[in-house]
């Protein structure tokens, strides 16, 4: 597996997982299910291609298409609507 294909896969899957997390009220469970299914389905459904690396390229291409659709259609809506970080009261930061 070429490193460039791996890096493209990581970036595309990060966009998809981030979108999924943000649109499920930051629930981790759907992201974990999707991650597990991506790891499992390619070897099961496209078994003859698994040895050639074409399966990984196919999954990467699919993730890139999904990520591009989310980025193009989502635009500014991909950002968080509220602050994820909570402000720590200054009294708790004593050294």
N, C-alpha and C positions, 0 to 999 in steps of 0.2 A: 504494500500500500504506500503510495507516494505521500510525503509529508504535506504537500500542498493540498491534496485531496482531503487529508485528515483535518487540516486547518480550516478549510472551507466548510467541512461538515460541522466542526465545533462552532463556528460563527453562526451558521444557519440554524443549527439546533438551539443555540443560545437565544436567538430571536424568537423561535417558536416556543420554547419552554418559558421564556419571559412573558410572552403574550398570554400563554395559557395560565400562568400563575396570576397575572394581573386581572384576567377576566374570570377567575374563579375565586375572587375575594382572597387572593394570595394563599390559596390552599396548595399544599405540597403534594397531596395525594394524586390529583390528576397528572401532575408533572411526573411523579414517580411511575404511574401506570403507563404513561406515554413513553417514558425512557425505557422501561422494561419491554414494552411491546416493540419498540424500534430495535432493541437488541435481539428479540426473539423471532419476529415475523419473517425477516429476510431469509434466514436459513431454512425456515420451514416452507415458505411458499415458493421460493425461487431456488430450490435446492440444486439443480444442475449448474447454476451459475456461481454457486458459492465458492468453488475452488479457484475460479479464475479472477476473482476480485471485481467482476462486473456487478455483483450484487451491491457491494459497498458504493460503487460509483452511481448505481441507480438510486439507492437510498439517499445519497448526497445530493443528486440532482433533484430528487423529489423534495427534499428539505429546503434546497435553495429556492425552488419555485414557490413553495409555501411561504417562506420567509419574505421573498420579494412581494408577494401578494399582500401579506400582512403589513409590510412597510409602506407600500404604495397606497393601499386602502386605508390603513390606520393613521399614518402620518402623526400629527401631534397627539392623537388620542392614545398612542402607545405609552405616553408618559403617565406617571402616577397622578391621580387627582388630589391626593393629600400627602402630607409628609410621612414618610415611612419611619424616619428617625424620631424618637421622642426626646424631649429636652430633659436633661437630668438637673434636678435642683442643685444649686451651687453649694448648699450645705452638705451634700453627700460627697463632694470632691475635696475633702480635707486631706492634706498630705502629712 
